Amino acid sequence: MIRTLPDTIKKSLYFSVSTQADLFYAEELRAIKNLDLHICVSREEVTGCEFGRINIDAVEAPLETEWYLCGNPKMVEENITKLNQRGYTQIHHEVFN
């Protein structure tokens, strides 16, 4: 979906996995123009990636930002709550079981 946006649009992507073995599409993501990419690995340190989980509280974005959350139900629910508390209304999500 992110590849369909024009190169002129600034985009941010926070992508998190548990281990390096779980990484996919990393090189393809790094090749997308005008993408502020944060690849996080939570259980091991991997060169070229951030260590730990995504901290959505630390993400600064305008209130009109569109958010797309995908992942386990607990993470998605917690982050929707946090974003709503900060005033964001354009939140789309999909949970993985």
Beta strands, then each sheet from edge to edge (+ up, - down):
strand 1: 11-17
strand 2: 35-41
strand 3: 50-51
strand 4: 67-71
strand 5: 91-95
sheet 1: 1+ 2+ 3+
sheet 2: 4+ 5+
end
